[in-house]
Structure formats: structure tokens, C-alpha cells
Amino acid sequence: MKTDVFNFGVLLLEIVSGKKNYSSYHSECQLNLIGYAWEVWMDGRVVELMDSTLVNSSNKDEIMRCINVGLLCVQDHAGDRPSMTDVVSMLTNDTVQLPTPKQPAFFIEAKREITTEKNCTNELTISVMEAR
């Protein structure tokens, strides 16, 4: 259900960040792009997600809007994800108020122990499917 919307959200985050979803983007824990985008969104550090060529862009508000829409598209529950019609409206009409995204699918919160060593467990596996 709403897999096209989910895939579009991943694509949008990949375009804005210049990164691929299946790579690792966190120094302490293995997070994919969706997990990394969620962490920087929650910490208010969204600028860190942007591709370096876009950071000084005059369209920063549009880029932030794209990140917000991307995160809305990858929300865990399909019923929370917008329709593609809504996505197009959100991206083309800057007067539309965007909702706050909820936690995305395939995001495993890092469990960090309070010790001198930094440990992290992530039981997420990613399969790359190839056509025959």
C-alpha cells in the first residue's frame, strides 16, 4: 500500500542529499539515508542532510520543503503517507502548510549504552534486488 509514495520519498531524499539510501551515514551506528534524515530532522540539523552544492542555495526553503515531503512519504504507517496528488500539491504550492512527519519505516533507533566505549546495535538488513 502506497509503495510508490514511499519510493518517491526515498528518491526525493536521495536527490536532496546526493546520497544513496542503502549506504551508511552515521559514525557511531549504521543508519541508512532514511534513518539519518530522521535523526537530523529530529535534532534540527536538517542542513547537514543537504548536498554540499545546495547548502548555499538561495532556494533553501524549497529544499527544506522537499526534505519534509520526503519524510512524510516514508512514514512507517502507509495510512499516514500522503497520496501522490497531495505530494505534487505540497511540492508545487508553497502556501500549503506541511504536517510534521512521523517516524519513518525501516528506522531502528540506536540503542546507546552509557559507557566510555560507544556501542550500537542495528539489526537491519538491506537486500539489493537485481533483475535476471
N, C-alpha and C positions, 0 to 999 in steps of 0.2 A: 504494500500500500504506500503510495506516494514515493516510490523509489526514484522516479525521475526528478522530483523536487529535491530529494536527498542528494542525488548525484550532481544536480546543478549547484547546490550549496557547496559541495566539495570542490567543484570546478571553480566557483567564484572565489573561494578561499585560496585555491592554488594560484589563480591569476593575480590576485592582490598581493600575495606573499612572495610569489616567484618560487615557491617550494612545492614539492610533491607530497601527497598525503601519506604515502607509505614509508617515508624516511623518518628518522628520529630527530626531534628538535628540543630536547631538554638535556641539560648537562647531568643532572642527578638521576633522572628517571627516563625511561624510554617512552616518550609520548609521540603519537603521530601528529599530523598537522591539525586535525580537529581538536585533539586534547590540548595541544599547545595554544591554539587560538582561544579555546575556552579559558585556559589559565590566564592568559594575558588580558582577556576581556574582563574576567572577574577581578583581576588585580588593577585594572585601569591603566594597563600598559599596552594598549592596542597598537600604538605607533611601532612597537617592536615587531609586530607581525608584518608590517608593510615592507614590500620590496624596497631596497635601498634607493632605487631610482625614483620611487614615489614619495619618499619621506618629505622632500622639499617641494612637493607639487602644490600648485595653487588650488587643486581640487581635493584637498584633504577631507572636506566634509562629505564629498561623494564617495571617497574611498572608505571612510568610516561607515557610511551607509551600506556600502557593499559588504563589509565585514559583518555588520548587524544582520543584513538579509541572509548572508551565507550561514550564520549561526542559527537563524530562525529555520532555515531549510534542513539543518542536520539535527534538529531536536530529537530526543530519544523516542518520544511517542509520536507516531505518524499523525495522529489526530491534532497534535499541536502545530504541525508543519503547515505553512501556508500553501494554497494552491498555486499553480504556475501563473494563473491570471493575477492573483494577488502579488506574486513576486514581481511580475512585469510592472504592475501599478506602483509598487514600492520603489522600484529602481528608476522609473521614469517620472514620478511625481514627488518632488521633494517636500511638498506640503503634507503628504501622508505621514501621520505620526506612527513610528515603528514601535511595536511592542518589544519588551525586554525578552531576549531569548532565554529558554530554559536549558538545563544541562543537555549536551548533545549525546547522541548514540555513540557507542564504542568508546566512551570515555571512562577510564578507570582512575579514580582519584588516587594519587600517590600516597602510600602509607609510609610515613617517615617516623623513624624512632628517634628519641631524644638521646643521642649518644655522641661521642666525639667522631665516630665514623658515620658517613652518610650512606644509609641503606635504603633501597627501594625495591618493591616487588611489583611487577606488572605481568599479569598472566594473559595478556592479549596476544593473539597470533593473527597474522595477516597473510592471507593466501593470494597469490597473484595467479589469475586465471588466464590461460593462453588458448587461442583457438587452434584447432588441428590443422 
